[in-house]
Structures are given as C-alpha cells and as structure tokens.
Amino acid sequence: MTDATETAHAGGNGPAALLRGLLVGGAFGAGVAAIVVGGTIGKVAVWGSGIAALALLVLTTAAFSARRRVRRPVVERVKAVAMIESRRATSGEYADVPVAFDLTVAPDDRPAFRAHVHRSVNLVDLPDFPVRGIVVVEYRPDRPWDVTIVSEPDAEWASRAARASLDSAPESTRVRDPEKAGPWCAIAVLGMLAGAAVVVLVFRGDLFTDDPAKPSSSATGPGAPGAPGAPGASGGSGATSTTVSRSVTTADVSTSILIGGQLRATSDALLKAGVSTAVSVSVTDRRMTARGTKPDEWAPGQLPVVLTDLPYERMPELVREARTNLGVTGAGAGSWRIDIARDAKTRAVVIRVTVTGGNGTADVQADGTGRITATHSL
C-alpha cells in the first residue's frame, strides 16, 4: 500500500491512539459504574458525578472529532473498477436487504487491494452483482477502506467496467479502518473494565454492607459508620455509651442498631470495655446487653458465647425475615428483640429473633452462622 495507508494505520493503532482508547474507555466505565453504584447505595453525589463524567466525555470526544475533521485535508474521491469476490445478505426481512461485499479494488495509480463494502440492494437488482462481476467504485486515496459502489456510472466508466478483467488481490492487501479494529478496541474495553473496577473498589464498603429492611438514606446519616460521632469513626465513638457492672454490660447507641454495620460496631464497643464473652446476649433497637461476662459467673461446664464469633451481618436479615416473610404487620411491627445463648443440651449457639406486631408474634431461630433453623408464628 501507499504511504497514506501506512500512515493511517500507524495513527490508528499507534501509542497515542492506544493511550487515548485506554483513557476514553476508563472514563466511560467509571462513569457508568458511578451511576450504578450511586443509585445502589443511595448517594446522589456519586451517581451525579457519573452523569457529569459521561457528559464531559461526550463533549470532549465531539470536540476532538470536530477538530480532526477540520484539520484533515479535503481529499477528492476517485473512481476505480472492482471485482466482486463474494457477497452475503445479512438479513432478508424487506425488499431492500443489506449485503456485505468483498471486493478487489483496482485503482489506476496504485496496486489492487481488498476491501469490505456494505450496501443495501433490492432483491430484484441482486442478480446485477454476481460473484466475479465487475463494478465501478469510489474511494478516498487517504482512506482506502472507505469504498462505495457507484450505482449508475457514466458512459466512460461503464465501458471500462464492461471491458475490465481483474485478478483477485491477496488477502494480505485488505484494508480496514484502524479506528474500528485491532488493538484499539481491546484497549478501550480493558479501560472500561478497569474504570468500573476502580469505582466498585472505592465504594465496596457501602456496596457489600448488609442493611435492614429499609434505610438506604440512613446509611449516610449521623449514625452511619464513618460519620461524625459514629462508632469506629475517626472523630470518636460519641454515639455509643457503655455501662459496665459486675455481671451485666450494656452498650446504647443513638441510631437503629441494625443500620449499616452498627451492630458490629456496638459489639466492638463492648470488646473495648473488656467484654469478649457472655452467658447470653440480647439486642434491641438501640441497646446491646451482655450478661454473665465473668468466668466466675458461669455454671460448671457451661460454655459462654464468644462475641467476635457472632454473625452480626446476618442479623438484620433475620429481623427482616420475621417481619415480612411471616406476615407480622401493623403498628407494632417494629417491636423486635434478638436473644443469643447456648442450647443447654447441645451447647450450640442459638440466635432467636422475636418480632411482635399488631396481628401476633413471629419467631425465627438460627444457628451460630446465622442460618435459619426454625420459624414460628403465633
């Protein structure tokens, strides 16, 4: 091929183009992921930034494309004869069907080359394009892959096409648009995946934290982990107050204990107060209580509950199960309690969730991993 073709290919798959594909793909993937993640965790700022990033990407790409078109020199299209190597209709639902042509194009001033052409052809006219038949085409010398078949060539070119006898060009001469094929596409897809992965990793804490039956908006409130005054936040644990006595230790919180990891944070507050085991643990909406926290309070052979081994992330789901799946509704549906202790016979940890509603009481029992083992409704 000529220098123009080689330059086009180098520019389309050169280092600058590949870097541009990586950046564009990364920005697009991050923008889409931000919209999805922001909507999932209920943070307006996140999905709003995703929309803004996509809008900026569209505007930047449009401006870059317009600048390239302005700077690109105007090149006149030239005619040539071409031989149809093969043809294939891509669908047949209408009278005009899209047909993919494989052509050998034979210009006057350069070696013959292969190119793909897509054109709509009426079924009645399809016999006018036989395999090995000669047609007249137009193409741009600087973009040889931009080939179109001339429907009604003038008398001179019609005569040339009728007299022409062409040999097939080798497959190695095939020309393609470098911006629609090759490494650029793979790099762009890789950038999209990387951009999306970065966003998911940044917000993985919010995405993979178990929440109770509602509270997506509460996850960003004052009691949420990481907020000022929340347990475990860098500003301190002012939202949790711990009371320690000889046999009972309680931790009170200022928000629902089921919201956004608050239950484990409350358990951590008990651990900081020196309570790591207890004969029994009870949890209500804003309080966690550990009883029998000292070894000398345990009965002979009794095994205590180890606070760090409890499945706190599963407990909101157990409350939700008792509230909704068992049909407890009404004004009192929010009254719930979790009791944790070891079974007297099996010594296995048993988690019992009791919810009282306007139409009765529901009870869910689970093992030490949070797996439901029994349900009751009264």
Secondary structure, 3 states (H helix, E strand, C coil): CCHHHHHHHHHHHCHHHHHHHHHHHHHHHHHHHHHHHHHHHCCHHHHHHHHHHHHHHHHHHHHHHHHHHHHCCCCCCEEEEEEEEEEEECCCCCCEEEEEEEEEEECCCCCCEEEEEEEEEECCCHHHCCCCCEEEEEEECCEEEEEEECCCCCHHHHHHHHHCCCCCCCHHHCCCCHHHCCHHHHHHHHHHHHHHHHHHHHCHHHHCCCCCCCCCCHHHCCCCCCCCCCCCECCECCCEEEEECCCEEEEEECCCCCCCCHHHHHHHHHHHCCCCEECEEEEECCEEEEECCCHHHCCCCCCCEEHHHCCHHHHHHHHHHHHHHCCCCCCCCCEEEEEEEECCCCCCEEEEEEEEECCEEEEEEECCCCCEEEEEEC
